[in-house]
Amino acid sequence: MNQVEVKLEVPDFLVSTIDISKDKLEGYIRQTLAVELYREGKLSLGKAKELAGLANKWEMIQLLNSRGVSLDYSAEDAAADLETLDKILS
C-alpha cells in the first residue's frame, strides 16, 4: 500500500492538555483522524480501522462508541459480514 508521509508539529501543551504521553501521541492522532473521517462519511469502517491502526472492525466500533460516534451499519452490512463469517467457518 502506498503511503504519504506527513510531518506534524504540535505545541508541547497539547500533550498535557489531552493527557497523553509523547510516545502515544501519533496513535492518538491517527485514531482521532480515523474517527472524524468516518463521522464525515469519508472513510468506511474498514478503512477507518486501517488508518487507526486497529486489529479488527470490532475494535473500531468500540473506538467510535467511546468517541460518541454512531455506527453507520446497515442490514446489508450485517448480511455481508455474516456471509464472510460463514465462509471462514465452513
MDAnalysis code that builds the backbone (N, CA, C; Angstrom):
import MDAnalysis as mda
import numpy as np

u = mda.Universe.empty(270, n_residues=90, atom_resindex=np.repeat(np.arange(90), 3), trajectory=True)
u.add_TopologyAttr("name", ["N", "CA", "C"] * 90)
u.add_TopologyAttr("resid", np.arange(1, 91))
u.add_TopologyAttr("resname", ["MET", "ASN", "GLN", "VAL", "GLU", "VAL", "LYS", "LEU", "GLU", "VAL", "PRO", "ASP", "PHE", "LEU", "VAL", "SER", "THR", "ILE", "ASP", "ILE", "SER", "LYS", "ASP", "LYS", "LEU", "GLU", "GLY", "TYR", "ILE", "ARG", "GLN", "THR", "LEU", "ALA", "VAL", "GLU", "LEU", "TYR", "ARG", "GLU", "GLY", "LYS", "LEU", "SER", "LEU", "GLY", "LYS", "ALA", "LYS", "GLU", "LEU", "ALA", "GLY", "LEU", "ALA", "ASN", "LYS", "TRP", "GLU", "MET", "ILE", "GLN", "LEU", "LEU", "ASN", "SER", "ARG", "GLY", "VAL", "SER", "LEU", "ASP", "TYR", "SER", "ALA", "GLU", "ASP", "ALA", "ALA", "ALA", "ASP", "LEU", "GLU", "THR", "LEU", "ASP", "LYS", "ILE", "LEU", "SER"])
u.atoms.positions = np.array([
    [0.843, -1.176, 0.000],
    [0.000, 0.000, 0.000],
    [0.890, 1.241, 0.000],
    [0.639, 2.139, -0.923],
    [1.375, 3.390, -0.978],
    [0.937, 4.292, 0.160],
    [1.876, 5.058, 0.664],
    [1.571, 5.965, 1.763],
    [2.207, 7.317, 1.510],
    [1.625, 8.326, 2.132],
    [2.169, 9.672, 2.098],
    [2.612, 9.992, 3.513],
    [3.838, 10.423, 3.664],
    [4.341, 10.774, 4.983],
    [4.031, 12.246, 5.254],
    [3.483, 12.509, 6.431],
    [3.138, 13.863, 6.827],
    [3.862, 14.179, 8.126],
    [4.529, 15.305, 8.146],
    [5.197, 15.743, 9.373],
    [4.278, 16.770, 10.027],
    [3.976, 16.551, 11.292],
    [3.070, 17.434, 12.024],
    [3.756, 17.891, 13.294],
    [3.882, 19.173, 13.441],
    [4.444, 19.725, 14.669],
    [3.300, 20.270, 15.506],
    [3.285, 19.877, 16.774],
    [2.251, 20.349, 17.691],
    [2.926, 20.967, 18.908],
    [2.290, 21.957, 19.505],
    [2.890, 22.579, 20.685],
    [2.942, 21.603, 21.866],
    [3.935, 21.782, 22.735],
    [4.110, 20.908, 23.899],
    [2.861, 20.827, 24.772],
    [2.137, 21.951, 24.891],
    [0.980, 21.943, 25.783],
    [-0.094, 20.949, 25.346],
    [-0.092, 20.564, 24.068],
    [-1.100, 19.622, 23.582],
    [-1.001, 18.288, 24.318],
    [0.206, 17.840, 24.551],
    [0.417, 16.550, 25.222],
    [-0.203, 16.579, 26.613],
    [0.008, 17.661, 27.346],
    [-0.578, 17.738, 28.690],
    [-2.072, 18.024, 28.636],
    [-2.520, 18.764, 27.637],
    [-3.943, 19.084, 27.513],
    [-4.780, 17.836, 27.274],
    [-4.308, 16.954, 26.406],
    [-5.077, 15.731, 26.134],
    [-4.645, 14.588, 27.033],
    [-3.689, 14.852, 27.925],
    [-3.242, 13.886, 28.933],
    [-2.806, 12.567, 28.294],
    [-1.797, 12.687, 27.437],
    [-1.266, 11.508, 26.759],
    [0.254, 11.633, 26.697],
    [0.931, 10.515, 26.737],
    [2.390, 10.559, 26.664],
    [2.822, 10.819, 25.221],
    [4.005, 11.397, 25.059],
    [4.505, 11.738, 23.726],
    [4.640, 10.509, 22.833],
    [4.971, 9.357, 23.419],
    [5.149, 8.160, 22.600],
    [3.820, 7.593, 22.099],
    [2.703, 8.021, 22.670],
    [1.389, 7.553, 22.225],
    [0.646, 8.603, 21.399],
    [1.271, 9.755, 21.206],
    [0.611, 10.856, 20.506],
    [0.282, 10.518, 19.055],
    [1.204, 9.877, 18.336],
    [0.944, 9.549, 16.926],
    [-0.283, 8.641, 16.795],
    [-0.370, 7.610, 17.632],
    [-1.520, 6.716, 17.589],
    [-2.819, 7.433, 17.914],
    [-2.763, 8.327, 18.877],
    [-3.951, 9.104, 19.248],
    [-4.418, 9.973, 18.078],
    [-3.470, 10.618, 17.416],
    [-3.814, 11.474, 16.276],
    [-4.374, 10.636, 15.136],
    [-3.786, 9.480, 14.858],
    [-4.292, 8.585, 13.801],
    [-5.720, 8.146, 14.107],
    [-5.963, 7.763, 15.364],
    [-7.299, 7.320, 15.752],
    [-8.301, 8.464, 15.674],
    [-7.897, 9.641, 16.104],
    [-8.793, 10.802, 16.040],
    [-9.136, 11.148, 14.601],
    [-8.142, 11.111, 13.719],
    [-8.385, 11.371, 12.305],
    [-9.313, 10.315, 11.712],
    [-9.086, 9.053, 12.041],
    [-9.936, 7.972, 11.537],
    [-11.379, 8.146, 11.998],
    [-11.568, 8.495, 13.252],
    [-12.923, 8.703, 13.790],
    [-13.618, 9.850, 13.059],
    [-12.918, 10.959, 12.893],
    [-13.533, 12.124, 12.257],
    [-13.841, 11.885, 10.782],
    [-12.944, 11.212, 10.072],
    [-13.216, 10.918, 8.661],
    [-14.360, 9.923, 8.514],
    [-14.479, 8.988, 9.447],
    [-15.625, 8.068, 9.434],
    [-16.903, 8.850, 9.709],
    [-16.866, 9.740, 10.719],
    [-18.034, 10.542, 11.079],
    [-18.515, 11.376, 9.889],
    [-17.574, 11.888, 9.106],
    [-17.907, 12.709, 7.935],
    [-18.335, 11.874, 6.736],
    [-18.239, 10.543, 6.846],
    [-18.626, 9.677, 5.741],
    [-17.559, 9.553, 4.669],
    [-16.331, 9.959, 4.995],
    [-15.256, 9.911, 4.015],
    [-14.475, 8.607, 4.056],
    [-14.624, 7.831, 5.132],
    [-13.984, 6.526, 5.246],
    [-15.013, 5.486, 5.654],
    [-14.870, 4.298, 5.105],
    [-15.685, 3.168, 5.550],
    [-15.164, 2.713, 6.904],
    [-15.904, 1.839, 7.544],
    [-15.479, 1.296, 8.830],
    [-14.138, 0.578, 8.682],
    [-13.994, -0.217, 7.627],
    [-12.756, -0.959, 7.406],
    [-11.560, -0.057, 7.145],
    [-11.754, 0.975, 6.339],
    [-10.654, 1.908, 6.054],
    [-10.306, 2.735, 7.292],
    [-11.308, 3.100, 8.073],
    [-11.055, 3.826, 9.325],
    [-10.249, 2.951, 10.284],
    [-10.587, 1.669, 10.325],
    [-9.853, 0.711, 11.165],
    [-8.384, 0.670, 10.758],
    [-8.131, 0.620, 9.452],
    [-6.753, 0.588, 8.954],
    [-5.998, 1.851, 9.345],
    [-6.614, 3.010, 9.126],
    [-5.966, 4.276, 9.461],
    [-5.688, 4.369, 10.959],
    [-6.627, 3.901, 11.757],
    [-6.470, 3.962, 13.214],
    [-5.432, 2.970, 13.727],
    [-5.055, 2.007, 12.885],
    [-4.068, 1.010, 13.285],
    [-4.632, -0.045, 14.220],
    [-5.921, -0.326, 14.074],
    [-6.580, -1.307, 14.931],
    [-6.607, -2.676, 14.264],
    [-6.747, -3.715, 15.071],
    [-6.655, -5.087, 14.579],
    [-7.891, -5.550, 13.821],
    [-9.063, -5.054, 14.203],
    [-10.295, -5.533, 13.555],
    [-11.404, -4.495, 13.654],
    [-12.512, -4.760, 12.952],
    [-13.635, -3.829, 12.928],
    [-14.256, -3.641, 14.297],
    [-14.229, -4.692, 15.118],
    [-14.861, -4.590, 16.442],
    [-14.119, -3.591, 17.315],
    [-12.797, -3.528, 17.189],
    [-12.034, -2.517, 17.928],
    [-12.395, -1.124, 17.433],
    [-12.612, -0.991, 16.124],
    [-13.007, 0.312, 15.573],
    [-14.381, 0.701, 16.076],
    [-15.291, -0.250, 16.143],
    [-16.633, 0.028, 16.659],
    [-16.539, 0.505, 18.106],
    [-15.693, -0.120, 18.900],
    [-15.508, 0.298, 20.290],
    [-14.923, 1.708, 20.364],
    [-13.966, 2.014, 19.486],
    [-13.382, 3.353, 19.461],
    [-14.443, 4.386, 19.093],
    [-15.237, 4.093, 18.064],
    [-16.303, 5.017, 17.671],
    [-17.270, 5.243, 18.829],
    [-17.643, 4.162, 19.497],
    [-18.561, 4.267, 20.627],
    [-17.970, 5.131, 21.741],
    [-16.684, 4.942, 22.016],
    [-16.040, 5.717, 23.080],
    [-15.959, 7.202, 22.737],
    [-15.999, 7.519, 21.441],
    [-15.932, 8.917, 20.998],
    [-17.327, 9.473, 20.673],
    [-18.383, 8.679, 20.969],
    [-19.752, 9.157, 20.773],
    [-20.197, 9.223, 19.329],
    [-19.623, 8.388, 18.473],
    [-19.962, 8.387, 17.042],
    [-20.882, 7.209, 16.761],
    [-22.016, 7.507, 16.143],
    [-22.961, 6.456, 15.781],
    [-22.400, 5.604, 14.656],
    [-22.699, 4.336, 14.717],
    [-22.244, 3.399, 13.705],
    [-23.183, 3.440, 12.510],
    [-22.618, 3.616, 11.332],
    [-23.378, 3.584, 10.085],
    [-23.296, 2.155, 9.564],
    [-24.173, 1.302, 10.084],
    [-24.103, -0.135, 9.806],
    [-25.499, -0.612, 9.435],
    [-25.677, -0.977, 8.189],
    [-26.996, -1.349, 7.686],
    [-27.230, -2.856, 7.792],
    [-28.453, -3.247, 7.513],
    [-28.792, -4.668, 7.472],
    [-27.987, -5.378, 6.386],
    [-27.722, -4.682, 5.277],
    [-26.922, -5.254, 4.204],
    [-25.476, -5.490, 4.673],
    [-24.952, -4.555, 5.473],
    [-23.612, -4.727, 6.021],
    [-23.559, -5.958, 6.923],
    [-24.583, -6.120, 7.749],
    [-24.643, -7.270, 8.654],
    [-24.721, -8.570, 7.865],
    [-25.523, -8.590, 6.804],
    [-25.656, -9.789, 5.981],
    [-24.315, -10.138, 5.322],
    [-23.616, -9.123, 4.829],
    [-22.314, -9.366, 4.205],
    [-21.310, -9.897, 5.220],
    [-21.327, -9.348, 6.430],
    [-20.424, -9.833, 7.477],
    [-20.749, -11.269, 7.864],
    [-22.025, -11.595, 7.950],
    [-22.426, -12.968, 8.275],
    [-22.011, -13.933, 7.175],
    [-22.124, -13.506, 5.935],
    [-21.715, -14.353, 4.813],
    [-20.207, -14.595, 4.858],
    [-19.438, -13.559, 5.145],
    [-17.990, -13.703, 5.270],
    [-17.637, -14.649, 6.413],
    [-18.302, -14.461, 7.534],
    [-18.072, -15.329, 8.688],
    [-18.399, -16.786, 8.380],
    [-19.490, -16.986, 7.649],
    [-19.889, -18.341, 7.268],
    [-18.815, -18.990, 6.378],
    [-18.247, -18.213, 5.442],
    [-17.197, -18.737, 4.563],
    [-15.956, -19.099, 5.375],
    [-15.635, -18.282, 6.350],
    [-14.453, -18.527, 7.174],
    [-14.620, -19.786, 8.012],
    [-15.812, -19.973, 8.543],
    [-16.079, -21.095, 9.435],
    [-16.387, -22.408, 8.706],
    [-16.654, -22.306, 7.408],
    [-17.000, -23.505, 6.642],
    [-15.795, -24.336, 6.277],
])
